[in-house]
Amino acid sequence: MTSDATPEPVPGLPPASTHGPAAGERAGRRADLLAAAAGALLVGAAVALGAAIQHATGDLRVNWPPLYADWSPHLGPGTPAALAVAAAVIAYGPPLAARLRWRLLLPAAWAASMAWTWSLALIDGWQAGVAGRLTTEYEYLTVIHRFDDLGPALRGFTSHLLLHHGPDSWPAHIAGHPPAAILTFVGLDRIGLGGGAWAGAWCITVGTSAAAAVLVALRALAEEATARRAAPFLVLAPAAVWVGVSADGYFAAVAAWSLALLALAATRRTRAPRAAALGAGLLFGLTCYLSYGLTLIALPAAAVLLLTTPRPTARPLPYALAGAAVVAAGFTLAGFNWWEGYRLLVERYYQGAAAVRPYAYWVWGNLACTVLMTGLATVAALRRTLAAAPAALRRLRAPDRATGPADRLVLLVAAVLLALLAADLSGMSKAETERIWLPFAPWLLAAGALLPASRRRAWLAAQAVLALLINHLLFTGW
């Protein structure tokens, strides 16, 4: 275990000298700053060009491109709390993450992430920031009453996907997701937790647990020290702006716990690896029935199995597949056809804004959204990831598989980045990816563990400033 100031080796660079930073480390830090500057330039280009396109044609269908947001400088009741949480994590996060007992670190990371997310949400006030978020015309709570009888609702779910059904067509978010998403809020309503306030609290509470899930996975696949270095970046995430409140934050946590359980099963870091594998499959199945696009989580899941040491393993696979099959069978027997739903979703997608949103802008504008969602520290860390990935892959493929913890982190993050790029190139996520891609965000944020310890607080400050600026200058949608 190391303190915040202890020099440590960084992938692709020589170790720090005891008498001062080595030339390679100084070059790496300059490259980090250049990568962050490139990320800022990408965002600036997306804002400037997007504003010009939107003013000229209106085809982007967002008011403050590349984000689905409106320019609205404001303060709110969450402002003092957000500043306090940011300052506390920057000052005490790295040393506490290094020293806390592991069993305390997991709930502490979850609690700190929750505090950060709640404080950001409350900058917009209770109603606009939390209670009213999931009650708009596009959201889930507007159609709860149509699921009083679950059987007919599920059997007829796909018949209401297309817009030509008029007033009976599902609102945008219900149409854009399989029924597990809306059924979550139906379930909350049935147990007496109905309404926007409970729905918002559910999304924040569950969504922020993704920080703990990623730590569990990193400890199993890489090592505990790697997870500890990543913890402050998982807490002080710009993505928290959208986790509070959108259902995609909840989806992100389900996907994250699926991968965490799979990592525990694959590395046998649990007393019940078969149960963990079954749980991973159940959660992966649920993930696929929460969002069609999250089938791409299969890519990092495959990476988890490939990165186990001393050799890849398929031992969890039968149990994980069985768990996923249980979820799929349940929805199929209830009358919902996933493939038919996806086919009709694609048709519905191009009945709406996607028909005019230009792919040529959004294919790179989405990446600017990702910079805003994950922060400039993550851009710098991804620069290190990409620089180290070829050597890490060579070591993985070598007969002795001489990969270290940093190699396994690099390759896991690279697999998540590959999944995100596949989503981008598909054209099925033109705009609003600051929300839609939340399930990828925690794994990209984990790359912050690759940043040098001596600069960790500065990078955390950059993350906090970005989130605070977004939430105070813009009124974000969803």
LUMFITOR-448462 format. One record per residue: x, y, z of N, C-alpha, C, O, CB in turn. Coordinates in steps of 0.1 Angstrom, whole numbers, plus 5000, padded with zeros to 4 digits. Atoms other than C-alpha are relative to their C-alpha. Glycine has a CB too. Layout:
<recs>
XYZXYZXYZXYZXYZ/...
</recs>
This chain:
<recs>
500949885000500050005000500950125000501950135007499050005012/499149885001501450344991499250125003498050125002500550014986/500749874997500650695002499950084987500450044977500850085010/500349925012499550964978501350054994501350084982499150125004/498849945005503051094974501149904996502249944991500650105010/499050105003504950764968500149994985499249974978499649875007/499850025014506550744934499649854996499849765004501450034996/500450145004505250444914500249994985500150094978498549985003/499850025014505950294880498750024992497649994997500549864997/501149975009503650404852500149924987501249924981499850154997/499950085012502850174822500650084988500250204985498749954995/499349935012505150264792501050105003501650164994498950064992/499149904996507350494812501049945010500749845017499450125006/499150054989510550434833499650045013498950145015501450054997/500449964987510150444870500650135004501650184999500449895011/499549874995510550774889501349985007501549895015498950075009/498850004993513950854902499850045014498950125017501150094993/500249954986514450894939500550145001500350215011500849915009/499449874999516251224931499150104991499550224990501450004995/500949915008513451374909499449924988499849814985500850124994/500650075010511251284880501049964988501850044985498850084994/499250045011512951084852499550074988498450124987499949844998/500449935013513051224817498849944994497950024989501250004990/501250065006510550974805498750035007497750055001500249855000/501249964993508151064833499650144997498450174996500249985015/500349865004508451434825499350004987498450084984501350085001/500650005013507751354789498649945000497749994993500849914990/501350054999504751144799499050105006497950115001500049885009/500949894994503351434820499750104989498550164988500650065012/500349915011503751664790499049954990498150014986501350044993/501050075009501951414768498650005006497750014999500549864997/501350004993499151394794499450144998498250154994500249975015/500549865002498751774792499650034986498650094983501050105005/500449995014498751764754498849934997497949984989501249964991/501250085002496151494754498850075006497750084999500149865006/501149934994493951694778499750124992498550164990500350045014/500249885008494452004756499249964987498450034982501350074996/500750055011493351794726498649975003497750004994500749884994/501450024996490251684744499250135002498150144997500049925014/500749874999489452044753499750064986498750124984500850105008/500249955014489952144716498949934993498149994986501349994992/501150075006487651864706498650055004497750074997500149855003/501249944994484951994729499750144994498650174990500150015016/500249865006485552354717499549994986498650074982501350075001/500550015014485152244681498649954999497850004991501049904992/501350055000482052044688499050115004497950124999499849885010/500949904996480552344706499850114989498750154985500550075013/500149895010481452604679499349954987498450024982501450054997/500650055012480652394649498549965002497749984993500849884994/501450044997477552244665499150125001497950124996500049935013/500849884999476252594674499750064986498650104983500650115009/500249955013476752704638499049914992498149964985501350004992/500950095007474952394624498650015005497650024998500449855001/501349994993472152424649499350134996498150134994500149985015/500649875004471652794641499650004986498650064982501050115003/500349995014471652734604498949914996498049954988501349964992/501050105005469552424600499149945011498049895009500749894994/500850074989468352304635500149855000499449795007498650044999/500050145002469351954624500649925012500349805013500749964988/499350084988471351864656498949975010499149875018501150095006/501150024990468151894677500550005014499949925022499349864997/499649974986469952004708500350155001500750214991501349915004/499949854998470052354722501450055003501850165000499150055010/498749964997473652354734501049884996501549815004500250035015/499250115004475652114712501450005005502050115006500049994985/500550135003477151864717499149945011498649835010501149914998/500850064989475151824750498550034998498250134991500450065013/501449985000471451794753499750095013499550045024499149865001/500049914989471252104775499650144995499650174983501450005007/500249865002470352474777500950085008501350055019498550045003/499249914993472552764786499250075011498250135008500650114990/500849954989471352864821500850015012500749935021498849905002/499249984988473852994846499250025012498250105013500950124998/500849994988472552944881500849945011501749865010498749924998/499650064987473252854917498949925006497749945001500650105010/501150074994471252624938500449955014501549975019499549894992/499750054987470952454972501149905001501749885012498749945006/499050105000473352184962501450064998502449994999499849914989/498749935003476152444954501049985011502149945009499850144996/499050024989477752454989500449865002501649835005499450065012/499750144997477552084993500949944989501949874992498749915000/499150055010479152014959501450055001502349984999499450054986/498649944998482052254966500749935012501949905011499950155003/499450074988482552085000500449864997501549825001499050005012/499750145004482451734986501250004991502149924993498849934993/498950005009484851824958501350035008502349965006499850114989/498849974993487351984982500449895009501649865010499750135009/499750114991487151695006500649884992501649824997498849955008/499550115008487751434979501450034995502349954995499149964988/498749965005490651634964501049995011502249945009499950144994/499149994989492251684998500349875006501549835009499650105010/499950124992491651355015499749874992500049764997499150015011/500350125007490551114988501149904997501049795001499350034987/498950095003493850974976500649935012500849815012501150074993/499450074989495450915010499049905007499449805012500550105010/501050094994492150765024499849884992499749774998498750085002/500150115009491850544994501149905002501049785001499850044986/498850094998495350415001500049935013500649835014501250094998/499850054986494950355038498749935006498949855015500450115008/501250064994491350255045500049854999500549804989498750064994/500250145002490649895052499049974988498150054986499449935013/500750035013489249735020498550005003497750054995500449874994/501550014997485849655037499450145003498250155001499849915011/500549864998485550025046500050084987499250174985500750075011/499849925013486750155012498849994991498450094985501349964993/501250025010483850004992498850085004498350164996499649855000/501149914997481050165012500350155000499550234998499449965014/499649865000483050485016500050064986499550174984501450015006/500149955014483450514978498650024995498350124989500849904991/501449995004479750444973499450135006498750205000499349875004/500649884992478750705000500650134994499850234992500349995015/499449885005481150964986499550034986499250154983501550005000/500649985013479950914951498550045000498150134993500149864992/501449964998476350944963499950145005499150225000499349905010/500049864996477151264981500350104989499750204988501050025012/499749915012478751414950498950014990498650114985501349944993/501150005010475851304928498850085005498250164998499649864996/501149924995473151434951500350155000499450234997499749955015/499849864999474851764956500050074986499550184985501450035007/500149955013475251814919498650014995498250114989500849914990/501450005004471651724913499250115006498450185000499349865003/500749904993470451964939500450144997499850245001500149985015/499749875005472252254922498850054992498550174992501250004991/501149965008469152254900498750015009497650045003499749904989/501150004992466852234930499349875001499649784993498950104996/500650134997464751954944499149954989499249844984499250005013/501050045010461951954918500749984986500549884980498950104999/499450015013463952034887501249914999501549844989500550144995/498850085000467051844897499849855004500649775000500950055010/500250144995465551524913498649964997498349874988500349995015/501350065000461851484917499350014986498449924983499150075010/500749995012460751604883500749944988500249944977499850144997/499250055012463451444861499449894993499549884980501349965005/500550115006461651124854498550004998497849904996500349875008/501549995001458151264851499750084987498550124985499450075012/500349935012458451454818499449914989499249794991501350064994/500750085011456651354786500749894994500249804988499550104990/499250115006459551144774500349895009500949795005501350074995/499450094990460150954806499049895004497849885000500450085012/500750124996459050634823498750025008497849945006501049915007/501149994990456650754850498750044993497750035000500450095011/501349955006454150894825499149884995497949904993500350094988/500950115005452950544815499949895010499649775006500749954987/500150104989453050354848498649945000498549815001500350065014/501450054999449250324847499749894989498849824990499150114999/500350105011449450124814500649865003500549774994500650064987/499550144997451149834832499349955012499849875020501550025003/500750064989448449764857499849854998499749785008498650075001/500150145003447949434840501349974992501449994980498749974991/498650025006451549314832499949914988500749934979500949955011/500050105011450649024810499750064986500550064977498949895002/500349945013448849214782501050114997501350144985498650065001/499049895003451349514786501249944994501850004984500350075013/498750065006454349284779499749944986500549954977500649905010/500350065013452649094751499850104989500150074978498849905001/500249895010451649414734501050115000500950214993498750065003/499049904999454849604742500550054986500650174984501149955008/499449965013456249604707499050064990499450134981500649874993/501049955009452949694691499850155002499150224994498749935002/500149864997453350044706501350084997501450195002499550035014/498749945002456850114695500150114989500750214991501049904997/500049915011456250294662499150125002498150125009499749934987/500749874998455050654660498650004993497850084997500850114995/501249995007452250584636498849955009497649955004500049924987/501150044991450250444666499350125007498450115015500549905010/500649884994449550804676500150015015501249985020498550014996/500049984986448650874712500449875008500849885019498850055005/499750124993449150504721501549964998501949865004499149894994/498550035001452850504710500750035013500450125020500650084988/499349984988455250474738500850134999501350174988501049885003/499149885000457150794748501449954997501749834997500050075014/498750035005460750814737500849905008501449815002500850134999/499250094992462450644766499549865001500249765002500350065013/500650144999460050354769500249934987500549814987498550015004/499850065014460250294731501449964998501749874991499550094990/498550025003464050314732500649895008501849875007500750135002/499450104991464550044758499049875001497849894999500250065014/500850124997463349684765499250035012499550125020500949875001/500949974989460649654791500649995014499950045024498949914999/499450014987462949584821500150145006500150165018501349925001/499849864995463549964823498750055006498750095018500450094988/501349954995459850064827499549915011498949965021499050014989/500550094990459149754848500750035014500150005024500349854997/499349964987461749874874499150115007498950105019501450064997/500749904994459650184880498549965003497950015012500050134991/501350064996456349994879500249925013499349935022499649904989/499850074988457849774906500150095012499650065023501349914999/499949904990458750074927498650055004498350075016501050114997/501349954998455250204923499149905008498449945017499350044987/500850104993453749874934500349985014499449945022500249864992/499750024986455649864966499950135008500350145020501449955002/500349884993454550214975501150114999501050215006499949975015/499049905003457550404962499850074987500850084979501449945001/500349945013455850574933500350155000500650215010498549994997/499849855002456450924919501550034997502449944998499750075013/498749965004459451114907501150005010502349985007499950134993/499049994990461151164940500649865003501949855004499450065013/499550134998461450794947500849944988501849884990498949905004/499350055012462450714912501450074998502350004995499150034987/498749945000465150974913501049955011502249935008499950155002/499250064990466450844946500549864997501649835000499250005013/499550135005466550494932501150014991502149944992498849924994/499049995010468550594902501450055006502450005002499650104989/498849954994471050794923500649895010501949875009499850135008/499550104990471350524951500649884993501849844996498949965009/499450125007471850234927501150044991502149974990498849934992/499049965009473750424901501350035005502349994999499550124993/498749974994476450544924500749885006501949895009499850105011/499350134996477150184935500949954990501749864993498949905004/499050045011478950144902501450035004502349955000499750084987/498749984995481950294919500649895008501749845006500150135008/499650124992482150004944500149884991501149804993499049985011/500050125009481449754916501350004992502049894991498850004990/498749995008484449874895501249975009502149915005500150144994/498950034991486649864926500149855003501349805003499850075013/500050144998485649504932500749934988501549844990498649945003/499550065012486449414896501550024999502249934995499350054988/498649975001489749594896500949925010502049875007500350155002/499250084990490949424928500149864996501249804998499350015014/500050145004490049084914501049984988501749894988498649954997/499250025012491649134880501450065000502350004995499250074988/498749934999494549374887500649975013501249875016499950154997/499550014986495449424923499350105008498850205003501550005001/500749914991494149604953500650144999499850245000500149965015/499449875001496649894949499550074988499350194989501549995000/500649935012495349964914498650055003498350164999500049904988/501449964997491749974926500150125009499350215008499349885007/499949894990492750204955500450134992499950244995501049975011/499649885008494450444930498950064992498750184989501249984991/501149965008491350454909498850065007498050135002499549884992/501249964992488850514937499750155000498550174997500249965014/500549865000488950894939499550054987498650134986501250095004/500549965013488450924902498649944997497850004990501049954989/501350065001485450694904499050085008497850095004500049855004/500949924991483950914931499850144993498650184992500650025014/500149865004484651264917499850004985500650074978501250085004/500250025015483251184882499150114995498050145000499549864997/500949915007481851444859498749934995497649994994500650064988/501250085004479451164848498950015010497749995007500449864998/501049994990477651224881498950104997497850105002500750035014/501049905004475951524865498849934994497749984996500750104990/501150075007473851274845499549885008498349845006500449964986/500550104991473650994870498950055009498049985012501249945009/501149944992471551234890499350114992499750224992500650065013/500750134999469051184876499749954986499050024979498750015009/500550075012468750954847500049855002500849805010500850044987/500150154999467750584844501349934995501649825000498849954993/498850065005470950524825501149985011502049905010500650084989/499150024988472950574858499749875007500649805011499850115009/500450124994470950284872500449884991500949784996498549995002/499650105009471650074841501549985001502049875000499750044985/498650014999475350154845500449915012501449835011500650145001/499650084988475450004880499649854998500449775002499250055012/500350145002473649684869501149944991501549834994498649994993/498950065009476249634841501349995008502049895006500250104988/498850014992479049714865500149895009501149825011500250145007/500050114990478049464891500049874992500549774998498750015009/499850125008477649204863501449974998501949854999499250014987/498650025002481249254854500849975012501749895012500650124992/499350024987482349264890499949865005500849795009499550105011/500250144996480748934898500749904991501249804995498549975000/499250085010482248784866501450005003502149895003499750054986/498649994996485648904877500349915012501349845013500550145002/499850084988485248744911499949854997500749775002498950035010/500250145004484048414895501249954992501849844994498849984992/498950045009486848414869501349985008502149895005500250104989/498750004992489648484894499949915013500949895020500450145004/500250094988488048264921500450085013500950025023500749875000/499849924988488348554946498850015009498650105017500450154996/501250024992485148444962499849865004500349774997498750054992/500250134995484148144982498949924992498849804992499550005015/501050075008481248074958500150054985499250134981498650035006/499849955014482548124922498849974991498550054982501349954995/501150035009479647944906498850095003498150134993499649855003/501149914997477048154924500350144995499450214990499850015015/499649875006479048464914499850004985499350104980501450045004/500250005014479048354878498550004996498250064986500749874994/501450005003475348284879499450145002498650184994499349905009/500449864998474748624894500450094989499750184985500550055014/499549925011476848784867499149984988498850084981501549974997/500950035011474748614841498650065001498150124992499949854997/501349944997471548724857500050154998499150204992499549965014/499949855002472649084858500350044986499850144981501150055010/499749965014474049074823498749984992498450064983501149904994/501350025007470648934811499150125003498550174994499349875005/500849884997468949214830500550134993499750214988500050035015/499449895007471349464815499550014985499150114980501549995000/500450005014470349354780498550034998498150074988500349864994/501449975000466649394789499750145006498650185007499249895007/500249864996467249744803500450094988499850194987501050035012/499549925011469049874772500549914989501449834991501050105004/499550095012469549714737501450024998502249924996499250044988/498649975004472849884732501049945010502249935007500250145000/499050054990474349734764500349864998501049805007499450025014/499450135004474749404748501550014997502249914997499349944987/498649975002478149564740500849975013502049975012500250144995/499350034988479049494776500649864999501549825007499150005013/499450135002479849144763501550014996502349924999499349934989/498649985003483149294750500950015012501949935013500250124991/499250004988484549384784499849875008500849835015499750125009/500250134993483049064798501049904994501549825002498549954999/499050095006485148864773501450045004502249955007499950014985/498749964996488149074783500349955014501449915018500150155000/499950054986487548974820500549864999501449825007498750025007/499750145001487748604810501449984995502149894998499049924992/498750015006490848664789501150045009502350005007500050074987/498949934992492748864815500349925013501249975021499650145003/499750084988492648604843501449944999501849904988498949895003/498650065000496048474853499949875008499149855017501050105007/498949995010497948254848499549974986500349984976501149905003/500450035013495748164818498550044999497850065009500149854996/501449975002492348264803499149885006499549775007499650024985/500950104994489348084818498650014994498150124991499950015015/501450005004485947974806499149945011497949915008499849924987/500850074989484847814839498750075004497750015006500949995012/501249944997482348084847498950004989497750034992500250145005/500849975011480848084813498749925000497649984998500749974987/501350075000478247804816499050055010497850065007500249855003/500949944990476847954848499550144996498350174998500750005014/500449875004476848304834499049994989498050074989501250084996/500950015011475148194802498649955005497649995000500549904989/501350054994472548004823499250115006498050125005500349885010/500649894994471848314843499350094990498250144992500950085009/500549925010471448524812498849944993497850014990501050044990/501150075007469148264796498850005009497750005003500449854998/501249994991466848264827499350134998498150134997500549995015/500649875002466248634822499350014986498250054985501050125001/500649995013465748604785498849914999497849954992501149954989/501150095001463448304789498850065007497650055002500349875006/501149944992461348494815499350104992498150104991500550065013/500649895008460748794792499349944988498349984984501050104996/500650065012460148574762498749935003497749944996501049904994/501250074996457648354780498850105004497750075002500249915012/501049904997455848674792499550074988498550144989500750105009/500549945012455448774756500850104993500450164982498650055002/499249905006458249014748501149934992501849854997500650095010/499050055009460448934718501150114998500950214992499449974986/498949905000463849114722500450044986500550164983501249945007/499649975014464749084685499050084993499450174985500349874993/501049925007461449214673500050145006499850244998498649945002/499949864994461749504698501150084994501050204992500149985015/498949925006465149594685499850044986500150154982501349915001/500349975014464049574649499150124999499350214991499449884992/501049895000461149814656500650125006500350245002498849965007/499349894994463350034677500850084989500850204988500949965012/499249945011465650094647499150084991499450194987500849904992/500949935008462650194627499550125007499450235001498849914996/500549894993461250414654501150115002500850235001499649965015/498949914998464750574659500050104988500350224990501349935001/499949915012464650704623498750064996498650124986500549924988/501349925002461050824626500250135008499450225006498849925006/499949884992462351084651501250094996501550104984500149965014/498949905002465251324655501249944992501950014985500550065013/498850075007467851064642499950014985500950004978500049865004/500249995015466351104607500750124995501150134983498650004996/499449885005467851454605501350035007502150115001499050125002/498749974993470751454630501149944991501149824988500049935014/499050055009473851434608501149915006501749955016500750124994/499050094996476051134613501450065000502250045009500049874992/498749945001479051334601500450095011501650105014500150084987/499749924988478851564631500049915012501049925020498950115002/500150084987477751314658501049895001501349855013498649955001/499150114998480251044650501350055007502049975014500449954986/498949954992482951274665499450105011500150115022501050084992/500649924989480551504685499749925012499849975023498750074995/500250094989479651204706501349985009501249975021499649864995/498750014992483351174716500250125008500850115019501249974990/499949884992483251534727499149995012499550035023499650124992/500950034989480251434749500749915010500649935022498749944996/499350104991482451154763501150075008501350045020500649894992/499049924993485151404772499450085011499950085022500850104990/500749924990482651614791499549915011499449955022498950084994/500550104990481251304808501049945009500849915021499249894993/498950074992484551154819501150095004501950065013500549894991/499049904995486751464822501449994993501749894987500249985014/498749995007490151574810501049915007502049865000500550145001/499150094994491951354836499849864993500849794991499649985015/500250135007490351054818500650004986501149904982498549975000/499349995013491551184785501549975001502149904993499750144994/498650024998495051194798500349855004501349794999500550095012/499850144996494650844814499849914988500549814987499149975011/500250085012493350704781501250024991501549924983498750044993/498749995008496450844764501049905005501749844997500550155001/499150104995498450634787499649864997500449774995500250025015/500550145004496150334781500449964986500849854984498550005002/499750035014496550354744501549984997501949904989499450114990/498550015002500350404746500549875006501449815000500750115007/499650134994500650094769499449884994499949774996499850015015/500850115004498149874752500849904991500749784993498850044992/499350105008500349724724501049915008501049795005500850074989/499150084993503049614748499249915010499649795012501050095008/500850094991500449484773499449884992499349774998498950085006/500650115008498749284745501149904996500849784996499450064987/498950105003502149134735500349915012500549795010501350084995/499750084988502849024771498849905003499149795007500250095012/501150094998499348884773500049874990499749764994498650074998/499950115010499948674741501249925001501449814995499950064986/498850084999503348554752499849875007498849865015501150095008/500250134993503748194764499850015015499149935021501149914996/500049994985504348294800499050105005498850115017501450045005/501149904996501548564800500550095011499950105022498749935004/499449934989503848794820499450145001500150245001501550024997/500749874998501249064824500050045015499949965024498649994995/500149944987501249294854498750065003497850064994501150105003/501349934997498349464872499750114991498550134986500050045014/500349895009498749774851499649954986498850014979501250094999/500450065013498649564819498549964999497849984990500949884996/501450055000495349404829499050125001498050114995499849915012/500949884999493849744838500050064986498950104981500550105010/499949945013495049884804499149924990498449984983501450004995/500750085010493549594784498550005003497650004994500549865000/501449994996490249604804499450134995498350144989499849985015/500549865005489849984797500050004985499050064980500950115006/500050005014490849924761498749934994498249974984501249944995/501150085004488049664758498750095001497850084992499849875008/501249914998485449914772500050114989499050154984500150065014/499949905011486750184748499649954987499050024979501550065000/500450065013486349944719498549994999497950014989500749864999/501450014999482749884730499350144997498450154990499549945013/500549875002482150254731500150054986499250114980500750105010/499849965014483550314697499149924991498649984981501549974996/501050085008481350034683498750075001498050084991500049855005/501349934998478350214698500050134991499050164985499850035014/499949885007479550534682499949984985499150054978501350075003/500050035015480150394647498649944995498349964984501149914996/501350065003476750214648499050114995498150074987499449935011/500949905004474950544643498750005008497850075005499749994986/501250014992472350444669500150085012499250075021499849855004/499949914989473550694694500450144995501550194999501049955011/499749865005473451034676499550105010498350135010499450024986/500449904989473451284705499649935013499249815013498950094995/500550044986472551244742500949895005500549825015498649954999/499150114996475551004746500650035014501149945021501149984991/499649974987476451194778499249925010499649905022500050155003/500950084991473550994793500049864995500249775004498650054999/500150135005473350694770501249915003501149795005499750004985/498850084998476950594775500550005014501749975017501150064991/499650014985477050624813500549865004501449865012498850045008/499450134996477550244816501449984996502149895002499249894994/498650015003480950284799500950095009502150065010500250034985/499249894993482050584820500849955012502049985012499150115004/499250044988483050414853501349934996502349945003499249925009/498950085004485450184835501150094993502350064995499649894990/499149915005487050464816500650095011501850125011499450104989/499549934989487350664848501149935008502049995014498950045009/499050084993489250374863501450014995502449995002499649865000/498649985005492150454840500750115007501950125005499950034985/499349904992492850744863501149945009502050015014499050075009/499050074992494850484883501450004993502449985000499649855003/498750005007497550514856500750145001501950154998499849974985/499449874999498150884863501050005012500849945022498950115002/498950004990501250964884499450065013498650155013501250094996/500649964987500551004921500350155003499450215010500749925011/499749864997502251344923499150104993499050224997501450034996/501049915007499651494899498649965002497750024996500349994985/501350054998496651304912499050115005497950115000500049885009/500949904994495151594932499750104989498550154988500650065012/500349905010495551834903499049954989498150024985501350044993/500950065010493751594879498649995006497650015000500549864995/501350004993490951544905499450135000498250144999500249945014/500649875000490551914908499550044986498450104985501150105004/500549985013490251934870498649934997497749994991501049954989/501350075001487451674872498950075007497850095001500149865005/501149934992485551864899499650134993498550164992500550025014/500349875006485852194881499149984988498250064986501350084996/500850025012484452054849498649975004497750034998500649884992/501450044996481451894866499350125006498150145003500049895011/500749884994480752214886499650104990498650164990500950065011/500349905011480952434855498849954992497950034989501250014991/501150055008478652204835498750025008497750075002500249854997/501250004993476052184863499550145004498350175006500149925013/500449864997476152564871499750084988499050184989501150065008/500249925012476252694836498949954991498450034983501350024992/501050065009473952454818498949945008499149905020500749904991/501150084994470552304826499949874991499449884980498650085001/499950125008471151944814498649934999497949935008501149915005/501250085002468351734799500149865006501149825010499749994985/500150134994467151404811500449995014500349895021500949904992/
</recs>
